[in-house]
Amino acid sequence: MKRVTHTRKQTATTVKTLGKLAISVALAWSGMAYAGDLSLSEAITAAKTNDKEYLAAETLTETADSLRDQAKSLWRPQVLLSASAGKASSDTKTSGAQFSAPSMGMYNQNADFNTSISNGTMTQWSVSAKQPLYNPTRRAQGKQLKLGAQMSDLQRQGAESALIVRIAERYFDAQLAQQKLQLLSAQLKSTKAFAEEAQYRFDIGNRPITEVYEAQAQLAEIQAAHYGAQSDLQIKLQRLHDAIGHVPASLPNAVRLRSLLPKLEPVAVWQAKAQEHNIELQMQALSVQTAQAKSQEYTLGASASIDLVGQIGRQKLSGDGDYGAAKNQQNNSMIGVQLTVPLYTGGYNSAKYKEAQAALHKAQIDLQRTQETVAQNVNAAWLGAKTSEMQVVALTAALKASEARLDATKTGQEVGHRTLLDVLNANNQNTQVRLNLEAAKEQYVLSRLRLGALVQDLDESQVRQLVVE
């Protein structure tokens, strides 16, 4: 009995050490660890400078600004400079011309004018400007660009909420894997002690050989689960590492919920908030407006335009020809209003209009589908929060009962009223209840965060309202 008591005492004092050792091994396999425990808020802060998806969303601000600048440019003047130089020839013949001049009489008729330049030097330049005054096509294009900028803004706004949920999922996955490894390490140590005890009692004739076999079978099963837990922790830590840029030395051993949690409003309230503020819904509504603007771009009469135009230019040709040296020079300038009305486009505009109408119809259906999906997601997240909240209460009570049962079973086994298998089963059940309780806590936090993300009301302050860090 003295040996048994010493073994159990040793087991109790080394459980935490073994659990930390197993985690250290898993972390060593995962790469360099970061000193100190890591809270969820710290993980989110680190991810903002390392998470690739979030960093990509940061660039959307520049995209939105660029789209707005493009929309403004459609209604600004366009100025074009054109210049050319090269070799050219020109022959002109004019017969029967009539002109008047003071020194040659007032009406000279049947005059001939001939010029000739062969392989002469030709230069020309012009500067033209056009200011749109009325252009339905440009108006539709500008609206599409502005709507695209709004969509980029919404994507950027939703990036932080998505980051918080994404990092929380990875953080809790790693934390639960760590908790499982710690519990399995403790279970493995205690089962080894029970196996040694069973062997000792069998050797002195106090217990049957079946208890030895039962302990050995349980030990082998837990050892296999322990190997799997080590591998699972490595995978979960690597995913967390990819998002935050380092592997924490360890994570908190348990989720500590606030004693006073935020009130969970009825699901109808969350549904109403989602219909008004959900990022995905707003973006899909903008997609419908974009499709409508695209359709307007090809409506009948949309291609007609009125522009204020102006131009100044010069064309010069000089060289030798049939009549000796010659030079032709032409200067021109103009300012006015230009009306453009396409009369026939070969059916292109009508075909594009049909295409745009089909895209509009699809966008409207997609909006309805998105409304259904968002409503389903809100309902699922709300039920997840409500259910896990009740599970936490129930599993907390179950853990107290399970611990009491384990202590009673150990005592019963010592006095011969319980078997070693009873103790092992009670120990296994207690481990599973602990894991279930941690999983319920994590699910509650994740469900509340997902609800906040669905109604675009989520930041790091919400995290601190739910958990103690």
BELUR-V179789 format. One record per pair of residues at least 6 apart in sequence whose C-alpha atoms are under 6 Angstrom apart, sorted by the first residue. I is the first residue (numbers start at 1). J is the second residue. Records with the same first field share a line. If there is no record, write none. Layout:
I=J / J
This chain:
15=186
19=182 / 185
26=230 / 234
30=234
33=247 / 248 / 249
34=247 / 248 / 249
35=249
36=249
37=250 / 251
38=251
39=469
46=244
47=243 / 244
50=244 / 245
51=243
57=156
60=152
64=149 / 152
67=145 / 149
68=146
71=142 / 145
75=132
77=130 / 131
78=129 / 130
79=128 / 129
80=127 / 128
81=126 / 127
82=125 / 126
83=124 / 125
84=123 / 124
85=122 / 123
86=121 / 122
87=119 / 120 / 121 / 122
88=119 / 120 / 122
89=117 / 118 / 119 / 120
90=116 / 117
91=115 / 116
92=114 / 115
93=113 / 114
94=112 / 113
95=112
96=110 / 111
97=109 / 110 / 111
98=108 / 109
99=107 / 108
100=106 / 107
116=321 / 322
117=319 / 320 / 321
118=321
120=318 / 319
121=317 / 318
122=316 / 317
123=315 / 316
124=314 / 315
125=313 / 314
126=312 / 313
127=311 / 312
128=310 / 311
129=309 / 310
130=308 / 309
131=307 / 308
132=307
133=306 / 307
134=305 / 306
135=305
136=302
137=297 / 302 / 303
140=293 / 297
144=290
151=283
161=453 / 458
170=240
174=236 / 237
175=251
177=233
181=229
184=226
191=219
195=215
198=212
199=212
201=207
202=208
241=247
256=467 / 468
257=466 / 467
258=466 / 467 / 468
273=455
274=455
277=455 / 456
278=454 / 455 / 456
284=367
288=363 / 364
291=360
295=353 / 356
298=349 / 353
304=340 / 341
305=339 / 340
306=338 / 339
307=337 / 338
308=336 / 337
309=335 / 336 / 337
310=334 / 335
311=333 / 334
312=332 / 333
313=331 / 332
314=330 / 331
315=329 / 330
316=328 / 329
317=327 / 328
318=326 / 327
319=325 / 326
320=326
381=447 / 451
384=447
385=444 / 447 / 448
388=440 / 444
392=440
395=437
399=433
402=430
406=426
409=423
410=423
412=418
413=419
452=458
